Amino acid sequence: MDFAIEIYRETANFPRDEIYSLTQQMRRAAVSIASNIADGKGRKSRKEFEQFLFHARGSLLELQTQTMIASRLNYISEERTKLLLEQAAGIGRSLTGLINSLSQTAA
């Protein structure tokens, strides 16, 4: 959730003409990461939880791509881009670890 807040704060500085495009896409992807984790946790089975973690990871990858696009458009500084991508990579490692843990539990 903290990462989603970071994305909201960063996109607040984007040009107004991006409000319904890149800004909205990045915000939705960021919220989707945490939302899919929560939704999956509330499911009945481990397999369903795992599937929602894959959705969260997909949203994370979308957000990483969108962050790089925003950087290339000079909407985000190089320093902030690096920080956001490092945070995203950490989240990705956590998701992968949790997915792997769930997969091993099933074996």
HELIX and SHEET records of a PDB file:
HELIX    1   1 ASP A    2  THR A   11  1                                  10    
HELIX    2   2 ARG A   16  GLU A   18  5                                   3    
HELIX    3   3 LEU A   22  LYS A   41  1                                  20    
HELIX    4   4 ARG A   46  ARG A   72  1                                  27    
HELIX    5   5 GLU A   78  ALA A  106  1                                  29    
END                                                                             
